[in-house]
Amino acid sequence: MLPVLIYPSYSALLSIARKVSAKTLTAAVTTIDDCASGSVCSAMKSGEIVDVEDLHRNAILEKRKSYTDPPTGFTVFTELAHLKRGVCCGNMCRHCPYGWANVRGAEGTGVNGPSPAQVRAVRSGDVVQTGRLVRRIMDGTYYDDEDSLDVETSESNSSREQQLPTAAKGSGGRAGGTLTSKNVPYTRSGDMGVSQLFTGERRSKDDILFEAMGTVDELCSTVGVVYALIIETSGEGDVNFGELPLQLLDVMSRLFDVGSHIARPTLSTLPSGKSKKERFNAQHVDILEQWIDNMTEQLPELTSFILPTGGVASAQLHLARTVCRRAERRMVPIIQDEDGSLDLAAYSYINRLSDYLFTVARYVNYCEGKDEVQYRKENACLGVSSSSIEGRERV
């Protein structure tokens, strides 16, 4: 493989690309004054030629997910980063191990044939083989016996093709399914118990982030049941819930936002040049408190513990409240174990939402003319009189 000497810009590099095979074009180097720091810069100052493939190989041997590109100073992701992602991101990455599987029109994009990145090492979405390759990198055996690795990869791909004979018609998601070209909900990438965050990172489905996201999703669906019950009752014309249906729609939308925040566990710049994650608007917490105050003003004074029942919608709201409390508990480990990367405003919203759902449960009973069922002490159940419990303990 013939390396290319140092050039000041990519425009010079592109002019050479018209004359040199893509397999030969392995390095693009800038002047010494603009060179990268560290061993790469030292090698350049000593007159040595910098080879991009050597840079990548050294990064892999050091188990690094990225290295600095000498001519631009840009961060380049190594195969380790792409393998941990699990699928091709479709951005024509230099060291894509998936052969640019999700790049539209990738065929023939090389200067004289396919680019080096188009040589597939593993099928995009093949969790078993990507996991095996990641382990080889971490064990320091990634470049050992490369011929056997090619055979191993080929056998893995062949085995998966036999397991999924119809996958060629559509890889799922936006690529369409077997019988349709429309967006489908399945991607097959989670069949081995891992899933992908919005940052591109793949984790086990029982990770604390997915536990929290799943519980927030469950909460949203539970609120959706309440909304359906409210709309059905309102349609009969007997009960007027005021602005409550609109409030519940807003709550479900905000729960989508909370799930999105959990799926982006950092506030730093995301891969592929995506913008920084926006913070959860704390005003939504204030809005919940205003709704609570307005409904409470219409309700009778609370002088006793109440049981989570009454009408069907009210009972369902109490169930939503308990799911909300569980979602809150699932979010605590993220705050403690993920370097505080979860926006605290999103956590405060979930905490306040349980109070809102409790108030709405009372409000719905009030609107429907249902009596609140009060808690009774054990002695009262046995026929012994007892005084009522003042207030209701809230967190």
Buried (B, 14 or more C-beta within 10 A) or exposed (E): EEBBEBBEEEEBBEEBBEEBEBBBBBBBBBEEEBBBEEEBBEBBEEEEBBBBBBBBBBBBEEBBBBBBBBBBEEEBBBBBBBBBBBBBBBBBBBBBBBBBBBBEEBEEBBBBEBBBBBEBBBBBBBBEBBBBBBEBBEEEEBEEEEEEBEEBBEEBBEEBEEEBEEBEEBBBBEEBBBEEEEEBEEBBBBEBEBBBBBBBBBBEEEBBBBBBBBBBBBBBEBBBBBBEBBEEBBEEEEBEBEEBBEBBEBBBEBBEBBBBBBBBBBBEEBBEEEEEBEEBBEEBBEBBEEBBEEBBEEEEEBEBBBEBBBBBBBBBBBBBBBBBBBBBEBBEBBBEEBEEBBBBBBBBBBBBBBBBBBBBBBBBBBBBEBEBBBEBBEEBEEEEEEEEBEEEEEE
